[in-house]
Amino acid sequence: MRQSSWKFFVGIGILLIVAGAYVYPLDDVIGVIGLLFGVYNVYKGIQLARGKQPYLIRKQKESLQRNEEKLKNQLNQSDQQKNKDK
């Protein structure tokens, strides 16, 4: 996720809060769920605005970096073994 997508999350969160507040007098459960999702989206939007990536994306990037490092190490070891054989 890019840092610029924070506006989307905050906007949707505000709309959900407004919709949840509007629906709450009619149906308590759906109103509370809308409010909770709205607050959660605003929270995630603020985190994105500050530059913090979501947990799953951070872990995926770390995993990709580890795999690249392992591959580089394996290539270096195979090159060293080929040089020893010569």
DOTORFI-962486 format. One record per residue (C-alpha): residue in one letter; x, y, z. Coordinates in nm, 4 decimals. Example, Ala and Ser with C-alpha at 12.3 -4.5 7.8 and 13.67 -1.06 7.14 Angstrom:
<recs>
+---+----------+----------+----------+
! r !        u !        v !        w !
+---+----------+----------+----------+
! A !   1.2300 !  -0.4500 !   0.7800 !
! S !   1.3670 !  -0.1060 !   0.7140 !
+---+----------+----------+----------+
</recs>
This chain:
<recs>
+---+----------+----------+----------+
! r !        u !        v !        w !
+---+----------+----------+----------+
! M !   0.0000 !   0.0000 !   0.0000 !
! R !   0.1159 !   0.3415 !  -0.0819 !
! Q !   0.1215 !   0.6202 !   0.1680 !
! S !  -0.1136 !   0.8226 !  -0.0532 !
! S !  -0.4013 !   0.5781 !   0.0029 !
! W !  -0.4554 !   0.7188 !   0.3536 !
! K !  -0.7045 !   0.9698 !   0.2141 !
! F !  -0.9227 !   0.6866 !   0.0882 !
! F !  -0.9256 !   0.5096 !   0.4246 !
! V !  -1.0022 !   0.8263 !   0.6186 !
! G !  -1.2777 !   0.9229 !   0.3737 !
! I !  -1.4445 !   0.5821 !   0.3847 !
! G !  -1.4067 !   0.5758 !   0.7629 !
! I !  -1.5828 !   0.9089 !   0.8010 !
! L !  -1.8628 !   0.7942 !   0.5693 !
! L !  -1.9033 !   0.4744 !   0.7725 !
! I !  -1.9170 !   0.6696 !   1.0975 !
! V !  -2.1847 !   0.8998 !   0.9567 !
! A !  -2.3824 !   0.6060 !   0.8154 !
! G !  -2.3495 !   0.4136 !   1.1423 !
! A !  -2.4729 !   0.7115 !   1.3424 !
! Y !  -2.7653 !   0.7521 !   1.1037 !
! V !  -2.8617 !   0.3829 !   1.1176 !
! Y !  -2.8076 !   0.3407 !   1.4939 !
! P !  -3.1555 !   0.4616 !   1.5990 !
! L !  -3.3127 !   0.2185 !   1.3513 !
! D !  -3.0964 !  -0.0873 !   1.4216 !
! D !  -2.8516 !  -0.0910 !   1.7107 !
! V !  -2.6354 !  -0.3815 !   1.5927 !
! I !  -2.5761 !  -0.2578 !   1.2374 !
! G !  -2.5202 !   0.0976 !   1.3630 !
! V !  -2.2532 !  -0.0132 !   1.6100 !
! I !  -2.0833 !  -0.2310 !   1.3470 !
! G !  -2.0761 !   0.0645 !   1.1066 !
! L !  -1.9307 !   0.2900 !   1.3740 !
! L !  -1.6621 !   0.0362 !   1.4646 !
! F !  -1.5585 !  -0.0197 !   1.1032 !
! G !  -1.5521 !   0.3567 !   1.0502 !
! V !  -1.3287 !   0.4194 !   1.3488 !
! Y !  -1.1005 !   0.1322 !   1.2418 !
! N !  -1.0675 !   0.2746 !   0.8891 !
! V !  -0.9876 !   0.6208 !   1.0209 !
! Y !  -0.7245 !   0.4675 !   1.2522 !
! K !  -0.5639 !   0.2741 !   0.9655 !
! G !  -0.5735 !   0.5842 !   0.7465 !
! I !  -0.3908 !   0.7862 !   1.0100 !
! Q !  -0.1303 !   0.5114 !   1.0395 !
! L !  -0.0778 !   0.5144 !   0.6635 !
! A !  -0.0458 !   0.8944 !   0.6678 !
! R !   0.2349 !   0.8595 !   0.9214 !
! G !   0.4093 !   0.6068 !   0.6968 !
! K !   0.3442 !   0.2841 !   0.8840 !
! Q !   0.2613 !  -0.0012 !   0.6479 !
! P !   0.0037 !  -0.2653 !   0.7421 !
! Y !   0.1392 !  -0.5720 !   0.9228 !
! L !   0.0905 !  -0.8225 !   0.6397 !
! I !   0.2619 !  -0.6017 !   0.3843 !
! R !   0.5576 !  -0.5398 !   0.6178 !
! K !   0.5994 !  -0.9122 !   0.6789 !
! Q !   0.5741 !  -0.9890 !   0.3077 !
! K !   0.8484 !  -0.7369 !   0.2283 !
! E !   1.0705 !  -0.8821 !   0.5019 !
! S !   1.0153 !  -1.2318 !   0.3654 !
! L !   1.1054 !  -1.1224 !   0.0123 !
! Q !   1.4238 !  -0.9566 !   0.1384 !
! R !   1.5238 !  -1.2714 !   0.3297 !
! N !   1.4652 !  -1.4855 !   0.0207 !
! E !   1.6760 !  -1.2509 !  -0.1936 !
! E !   1.9594 !  -1.2632 !   0.0593 !
! K !   1.9484 !  -1.6436 !   0.0699 !
! L !   1.9567 !  -1.6601 !  -0.3082 !
! K !   2.2523 !  -1.4208 !  -0.3256 !
! N !   2.4386 !  -1.6266 !  -0.0649 !
! Q !   2.3725 !  -1.9474 !  -0.2580 !
! L !   2.4938 !  -1.7881 !  -0.5818 !
! N !   2.8091 !  -1.6597 !  -0.4107 !
! Q !   2.8806 !  -2.0036 !  -0.2638 !
! S !   2.8347 !  -2.1755 !  -0.5991 !
! D !   3.0644 !  -1.9194 !  -0.7652 !
! Q !   3.3281 !  -1.9793 !  -0.4968 !
! Q !   3.3073 !  -2.3556 !  -0.5485 !
! K !   3.3459 !  -2.3149 !  -0.9247 !
! N !   3.6518 !  -2.0960 !  -0.8695 !
! K !   3.8037 !  -2.3577 !  -0.6369 !
! D !   3.7568 !  -2.6293 !  -0.8971 !
! K !   3.9539 !  -2.4330 !  -1.1579 !
+---+----------+----------+----------+
</recs>
